[in-house]
Amino acid sequence: MRVSPPPVYMQVLTTTKRYGLLSEDMDVNGGEFLDGRKTLGELGEDTLELLVNICSGWYAASAVIIRVVSVLCFVYTANSN
């Protein structure tokens, strides 16, 4: 049985407070716009840059979790035969 890895995606949170609680698992803090620390254009540029980097091979926060789960699934299926 072949285990296919799930797609990599970016996770965006809308508030800085929530981002602070989950920052290890999130990629973008949308709260920076609400807090007035970034304009919508700046946040968009930063998000686009991150997206380009992820597409170029960088890991998104979700990808690290996905890779660990994929490895665990592979190990489980390999040992269950």
C-alpha positions in Angstrom: 0.0 0.0 0.0 1.4 3.3 -1.0 0.9 6.4 1.2 0.6 9.6 -0.7 1.6 12.8 1.3 -1.2 15.4 1.6 -0.8 18.7 -0.1 1.1 21.5 1.6 -0.9 24.6 2.4 -0.5 27.9 4.2 -2.4 28.6 7.4 -3.5 32.2 8.1 -4.8 33.5 11.5 -6.8 36.7 11.7 -5.8 37.9 15.2 -2.4 38.4 16.7 -3.6 37.0 20.0 -4.6 33.7 18.4 -1.4 33.7 16.3 0.6 34.0 19.5 -1.0 30.9 20.8 -0.5 28.8 17.7 2.5 30.5 16.0 4.5 27.2 15.7 1.7 25.8 13.5 0.7 28.9 11.5 2.3 30.7 8.6 0.8 34.1 8.4 -0.4 36.5 11.2 -3.3 38.4 9.6 -3.7 40.3 12.8 -0.7 42.5 11.9 -3.1 44.4 9.6 -5.8 44.7 12.3 -3.2 45.9 14.8 -2.0 48.6 12.4 1.5 47.2 12.2 1.2 46.4 8.5 -0.8 47.8 5.7 -3.0 45.3 3.7 -0.5 45.7 0.8 2.5 44.9 3.0 0.7 41.9 4.5 -0.2 40.8 1.0 3.4 41.2 -0.2 4.7 39.2 2.7 2.2 36.4 2.2 2.9 36.3 -1.5 6.7 36.1 -0.8 6.1 33.2 1.7 3.9 31.4 -0.9 6.6 31.7 -3.6 9.2 30.4 -1.1 7.0 27.5 -0.1 6.5 26.7 -3.8 10.3 26.8 -4.2 10.9 24.2 -1.6 10.7 25.9 1.8 8.5 24.2 4.4 5.3 25.8 5.6 4.5 25.2 9.2 1.8 22.8 8.1 4.3 20.9 6.0 6.4 19.9 9.0 3.3 18.4 10.6 2.2 16.7 7.4 5.7 15.2 6.8 5.7 13.7 10.4 2.2 12.3 10.0 3.2 10.9 6.5 6.3 9.2 7.9 4.3 7.7 10.8 1.6 6.4 8.4 4.3 4.9 6.2 6.0 3.2 9.1 2.7 1.9 10.4 1.7 0.4 7.0 5.1 -1.0 6.4 5.1 -2.8 9.8 1.4 -4.0 9.6 2.2 -6.4 6.7 
